[in-house]
Each structure stands twice: as structure tokens, then as C-alpha cells.
Amino acid sequence: MPTEGTPTTRSTPVAPLHECSACRLPFVVPTDVLKVVTRTTYEVELSCTNCGWSEVGTHDEDALEDLDRALDRQTAEMQAALEIWRLTREIEEIDAFARALRDGLILPEDF
């Protein structure tokens, strides 16, 4: 416990770059690399595709690499979800066709 006159410091955790500072959702993408600051540091514009928040900041290669990996994971998750949706849709179409055949709604002259 700090005593009187002793400064207190709070350590606020820094959110990963892919998480929006405004809406806290993982929809931040880099929109532009504005400047190379040092050999391993870049000035980058980031924006949230969910709420429209944007920020220009200086980030090192490690943070930007983490952002890139997060974006790759999100892309893979979206592709997997899309594949599941496509398969589900195809099964629903097959089931509907089978019901129509069973109920006599499709006749040979329909082909």
C-alpha cells in the first residue's frame, strides 16, 4: 500500500492491435503504412471495420506481426464458417429435392 507522497503507478494492459480501442471487438485492420520510422518500427494507420474508429500510431515489427497472425486466424475462421454454411445449404437443397420427389411434386416431364 502506498504511503503519502509515494507516487502510484498503474499498469494498464495494452490491447492487441487487432482489438479496437473504441468497441473492443477484433475488427482492426491496417489501412496504410505511412512511414518507416526505424529499421523495425513503422507508422501505420489502423481502422476498425466494425465501428469506424481509426488511429495513426507507431508500432514495432513484433506487434505488426501479431496483428498479421490474428488477421490470418480470423480469415481462416471465416473461410471455415463459409464452408460449413455452403455444406449446410447443399444438404438443405438435397433434402428439399428428396421431399419433393417423395411427395410427387416432381414428375418425369419436369426434366
C-alpha positions as CSV (number, residue, x, y, z in Angstrom):
1,M,0.0,0.0,0.0
2,P,1.5,3.4,-1.0
3,T,2.3,5.9,1.7
4,E,1.5,9.6,1.5
5,G,3.7,11.3,-1.1
6,T,4.6,8.0,-2.8
7,P,3.6,8.0,-6.4
8,T,1.4,5.2,-7.6
9,T,1.7,3.6,-11.0
10,R,-1.0,1.6,-12.6
11,S,-0.1,-0.8,-15.2
12,T,-2.8,-0.8,-17.9
13,P,-2.7,-3.7,-20.1
14,V,-2.2,-2.8,-23.8
15,A,-4.8,-4.4,-26.0
16,P,-3.5,-6.4,-29.1
17,L,-3.6,-4.3,-32.3
18,H,-6.4,-6.4,-33.7
19,E,-8.8,-5.3,-30.9
20,C,-10.5,-2.0,-31.3
21,S,-9.8,0.7,-28.7
22,A,-13.4,2.0,-29.1
23,C,-15.7,-1.0,-29.4
24,R,-13.3,-3.7,-28.0
25,L,-14.0,-6.1,-30.9
26,P,-11.4,-7.8,-33.0
27,F,-12.0,-6.0,-36.3
28,V,-9.0,-3.7,-36.6
29,V,-7.1,-3.8,-39.9
30,P,-4.1,-1.8,-41.2
31,T,-5.2,0.6,-43.8
32,D,-1.9,2.3,-44.6
33,V,1.8,2.2,-43.8
34,L,2.6,5.9,-43.6
35,K,6.3,6.0,-42.8
36,V,9.2,3.8,-41.8
37,V,10.4,5.3,-38.6
38,T,13.3,3.0,-37.9
39,R,14.5,-0.3,-39.3
40,T,11.9,-2.2,-37.2
41,T,9.3,0.5,-36.4
42,Y,6.6,1.8,-38.7
43,E,3.9,4.5,-38.6
44,V,0.7,2.7,-39.5
45,E,-2.9,3.8,-39.8
46,L,-5.3,1.2,-38.3
47,S,-9.0,1.3,-38.5
48,C,-11.9,-0.8,-37.1
49,T,-14.2,-2.2,-39.7
50,N,-17.0,-2.6,-37.1
51,C,-17.3,1.0,-35.6
52,G,-15.2,3.1,-37.9
53,W,-12.5,4.0,-35.3
54,S,-9.1,4.8,-36.7
55,E,-5.7,5.7,-35.4
56,V,-2.3,6.5,-36.6
57,G,0.4,5.1,-34.4
58,T,4.0,3.8,-34.4
59,H,4.3,0.1,-33.9
60,D,7.2,-2.3,-34.0
61,E,7.5,-5.4,-36.2
62,D,6.5,-7.8,-33.5
63,A,3.2,-6.0,-32.8
64,L,2.5,-5.8,-36.6
65,E,3.4,-9.5,-37.0
66,D,1.0,-10.4,-34.2
67,L,-1.7,-8.3,-36.0
68,D,-1.0,-10.2,-39.2
69,R,-1.3,-13.6,-37.5
70,A,-4.6,-12.5,-35.9
71,L,-5.9,-11.5,-39.3
72,D,-4.8,-14.8,-40.8
73,R,-6.6,-16.7,-38.0
74,Q,-9.7,-14.6,-38.5
75,T,-9.6,-15.2,-42.2
76,A,-9.2,-19.0,-41.7
77,E,-12.2,-19.0,-39.3
78,M,-14.4,-17.1,-41.7
79,Q,-13.4,-19.5,-44.5
80,A,-14.3,-22.5,-42.3
81,A,-17.6,-20.9,-41.4
82,L,-18.4,-20.2,-45.0
83,E,-17.6,-23.8,-45.9
84,I,-19.9,-25.1,-43.2
85,W,-22.6,-22.7,-44.5
86,R,-22.2,-24.0,-48.0
87,L,-22.4,-27.6,-47.0
88,T,-25.4,-26.9,-44.8
89,R,-27.1,-25.1,-47.7
90,E,-26.3,-28.0,-50.1
91,I,-27.8,-30.5,-47.6
92,E,-30.9,-28.4,-47.3
93,E,-31.3,-28.3,-51.1
94,I,-30.9,-32.1,-51.3
95,D,-33.4,-32.7,-48.6
96,A,-35.9,-30.3,-50.3
97,F,-35.5,-32.2,-53.6
98,A,-35.9,-35.5,-51.8
99,R,-39.1,-34.3,-50.1
100,A,-40.5,-33.1,-53.5
101,L,-39.7,-36.4,-55.1
102,R,-41.3,-38.3,-52.1
103,D,-44.5,-36.1,-52.2
104,G,-44.8,-36.5,-56.0
105,L,-44.2,-32.8,-56.8
106,I,-41.6,-33.6,-59.4
107,L,-42.6,-35.5,-62.5
108,P,-40.6,-37.1,-65.3
109,E,-41.8,-34.3,-67.7
110,D,-40.1,-31.8,-65.4
111,F,-36.8,-32.9,-66.8
